[in-house]
Structure formats: C-alpha cells, structure tokens
Amino acid sequence: MMCELSNRKLVEEIEATRQSMISIGLEYGLTHSYTVKLSTKLDDLLNELLKTNNREIVLACYHENRVLTEVGN
C-alpha cells in the first residue's frame, strides 16, 4: 500500500528524529536535555501521524520507509 506524500515526509522526519535521538542519547546520555527534547519531538510526530491515519496505513508507511532505508545503506 502506497502512503501519501505528506505521510511519507512525516515518516521520514520521524526516522530522522529517531536516529538523532539515539545518537545524542549515546553521546550525552538518556537524561540530557537535548535527548529529552528529541524524545518529546518524536512523540509529537508519532501522535500527529496516528491522528491523521488509521493504524494499518501508519504501519505500511513505516515499513515501506524502513525497507527503503535499509536498501539504501
């Protein structure tokens, strides 16, 4: 199932934020203010995605993005 362009961009932003949060968390610790800020941003992005889509579409878009990311590496 193909997801809409706006959803794809949101999923890409979610993945980029997740990666940043992991990197910052490993470097500065999980309780560092920037790690917590990124975690909050990630929560907000995920909530936005869930509000605009049903669960099946969200999972399909996330899986599609993960597969594209893994193939690109």
Secondary structure, 3 states (H helix, E strand, C coil): CCCCHHHHHHHHHHHHHHHHHHHHHHHHCCCCHHHHHHHHHHHHHHHHHHHHCCHHHHHHHHHHHHHHHHHHC
